[in-house]
Each structure stands twice: as structure tokens, then as C-alpha cells.
Amino acid sequence: MKFFSKARTWMKTRQTAQELANLSNETLADIGLTRFDIDNVARGLRTR
């Protein structure tokens, strides 16, 4: 079961990163992010 849980987490992380990557630089700036933040935000590593 651990494998499926990790796979599901990875898929959600990649989906979040892809959705953020599809945003324009201006939209990212409006929500306080840059392109360099995307992976950390997707993995839940960025805190405010």
C-alpha cells in the first residue's frame, strides 16, 4: 500500500506543478510566486 500512496502523492505533486507552470508570470506574481517557487510549492515545501 505504501507504493500506491507514494505514487498518488507524486501524481498530485506533478499535477499541481503543471497547473502552476501553465499560469503567466503576471498571475504567479499576483499570488506571490515566481517560476522558481513552483516545484517547492507543489511539494509543499514553501511556507509563508
Stockholm file with secondary structure:
# STOCKHOLM 1.0

chainA/1-48         MKFFSKARTWMKTRQTAQELANLSNETLADIGLTRFDIDNVARGLRTR
#=GR chainA/1-48 SS CHHHHHHHHHHHHHHHHHHHHTSCHHHHHHTTCCGGGHHHHHTTCCCC
#=GC SS_cons        CHHHHHHHHHHHHHHHHHHHHTSCHHHHHHTTCCGGGHHHHHTTCCCC
//
